[in-house]
């Protein structure tokens, strides 16, 4: 019961800003729908964690404490990232004609904080009850999907913003603050 409440609340807190966000809708300068393959792997990783029997957790433990911290970080990043990104937010890897290079808010620290928030959500759910092998497998699938998306999005941003983006890329991490 405790696990299901935490997972539902943590996921809802993470998801809400994406439902309320005003996404960009204008003409696109560039789009690469191959990034959807990365999203498919990310969603598969989340589905694996959701199948980890988190609803059976009834005892408060270090795993629950860690899960709560990951859910808090995930929701903080999703709220601040969507607000900072504004109308640049899109489902597909795409650059709008009026797209701006964002490097404020959480984007000062990492280039893709939304992917970091998704990873925190994944780990929050997984820490509730997933066995180690499933946690590792889901993390590997998620990272593979995220690497696909980051590579594609960074290429689109480099094409659009040139040296300005390359300087930004070299001064910030991709989606994990401590890893390149």
C-alpha positions in Angstrom: 0.0 0.0 0.0 2.8 2.5 0.9 4.6 1.6 -2.3 1.6 2.3 -4.5 0.8 5.6 -2.8 4.4 6.8 -3.2 4.6 5.6 -6.8 1.3 7.2 -7.8 2.0 10.4 -6.0 5.6 10.7 -7.2 4.6 9.9 -10.8 1.6 12.4 -10.7 3.9 15.1 -9.3 6.4 14.5 -12.0 3.8 14.3 -14.9 1.6 17.4 -14.0 3.9 20.1 -15.5 4.0 18.2 -18.8 0.2 18.1 -19.0 -0.1 21.9 -18.2 2.8 23.0 -20.4 2.2 25.2 -23.4 4.2 23.4 -26.1 5.5 24.9 -29.2 3.2 24.6 -32.2 4.6 26.8 -34.9 6.6 25.8 -38.0 9.6 23.6 -37.5 13.1 24.4 -38.7 14.1 20.8 -38.1 12.7 17.5 -36.8 14.1 14.1 -36.3 11.5 11.5 -35.4 14.1 8.8 -35.0 14.4 10.0 -31.4 11.1 8.2 -30.8 13.1 5.0 -30.7 14.9 6.4 -27.7 11.6 7.3 -26.1 10.4 3.8 -26.7 13.3 2.4 -24.7 12.8 4.9 -21.9 9.1 3.9 -21.7 10.0 0.2 -21.7 12.4 0.8 -18.8 9.6 2.6 -16.9 7.2 -0.3 -17.7 9.7 -2.8 -16.3 9.9 -0.9 -13.1 6.2 -0.5 -12.8 6.0 -4.3 -13.0 8.4 -4.6 -10.0 5.6 -5.2 -7.4 6.1 -1.7 -5.7 2.6 -1.9 -4.5 3.6 -4.6 -2.0 5.9 -2.3 0.0 4.3 -1.6 3.4 7.4 -1.0 5.5 9.3 2.3 5.8 12.9 1.5 4.9 16.0 3.2 3.5 14.7 2.2 0.0 11.5 4.1 0.7 13.4 7.1 1.9 15.7 7.1 -1.2 12.6 6.7 -3.4 11.0 9.7 -1.8 14.1 11.8 -2.5 14.2 10.7 -6.1 10.5 11.5 -6.6 11.1 15.0 -5.1 14.1 15.6 -7.4 12.2 14.2 -10.4 9.2 16.5 -9.8 11.4 19.5 -9.0 13.3 19.0 -12.3 10.1 18.4 -14.3 8.4 21.6 -13.0 11.5 23.9 -13.4 12.5 22.4 -16.7 9.1 22.8 -18.4 8.7 26.3 -17.0 12.2 27.3 -18.2 11.8 25.7 -21.6 8.4 27.3 -22.2 7.2 27.0 -25.8 10.5 25.3 -26.8 9.0 22.1 -25.3 8.1 19.5 -27.9 7.3 15.8 -27.9 9.6 15.1 -30.9 13.2 16.1 -31.2 12.5 19.3 -33.1 13.6 22.9 -33.5 10.9 25.5 -34.1 11.5 28.4 -36.3 11.4 30.7 -33.2 13.4 28.2 -31.0 15.7 29.8 -28.5 18.8 28.2 -27.0 17.9 27.9 -23.3 20.6 27.8 -20.7 18.9 29.2 -17.6 17.2 27.5 -14.7 18.2 23.8 -14.5 19.6 24.1 -18.0 22.6 26.0 -16.4 23.7 22.7 -14.8 22.6 20.1 -17.4 21.5 20.3 -21.0 18.7 17.8 -20.7 17.2 18.1 -17.2 13.9 16.5 -18.3 15.8 13.2 -19.0 17.4 13.5 -15.6 13.9 13.9 -14.1 12.8 10.8 -15.9 15.8 8.9 -14.6 14.9 10.0 -11.1 11.4 8.9 -11.6 12.6 5.5 -12.8 14.9 5.1 -9.8 12.2 6.2 -7.4 9.8 3.5 -8.7 12.6 0.9 -8.8 13.9 1.6 -5.3 10.5 0.8 -3.9 10.7 -2.9 -4.6 12.6 -3.9 -7.8 15.2 -6.6 -7.4 18.7 -5.5 -8.3 18.8 -7.3 -11.7 15.6 -5.5 -12.8 16.8 -2.2 -11.5 20.0 -2.5 -13.5 18.3 -3.8 -16.6 15.7 -1.0 -16.6 18.5 1.6 -16.0 20.5 0.3 -18.9 17.5 0.4 -21.2 16.7 3.9 -20.1 20.2 5.1 -20.5 20.4 3.6 -24.0 17.1 5.4 -25.0 18.3 8.6 -23.5 21.6 8.5 -25.3 19.7 8.1 -28.6 17.6 11.2 -27.8 20.5 13.3 -26.4 22.6 12.5 -29.5 19.8 13.5 -31.9 18.7 16.6 -30.0 22.3 17.8 -29.5 22.9 17.4 -33.3 19.8 19.4 -34.1 20.8 22.2 -31.6 24.3 22.3 -33.0 22.9 22.7 -36.6 20.6 25.5 -35.5 22.8 27.4 -33.0 26.4 26.5 -34.1 29.2 27.6 -31.9 26.9 29.0 -29.3 25.5 25.6 -28.7 28.9 23.9 -28.9 30.2 26.2 -26.1 27.2 25.5 -24.0 27.6 21.7 -24.7 31.2 21.8 -23.5 30.4 23.7 -20.4 27.5 21.5 -19.2 26.8 17.8 -18.7 24.2 16.0 -20.8 21.6 14.7 -18.2 23.6 13.6 -15.2 25.3 16.5 -13.4 28.4 14.5 -12.4 28.9 12.5 -15.7 29.7 13.6 -19.3 
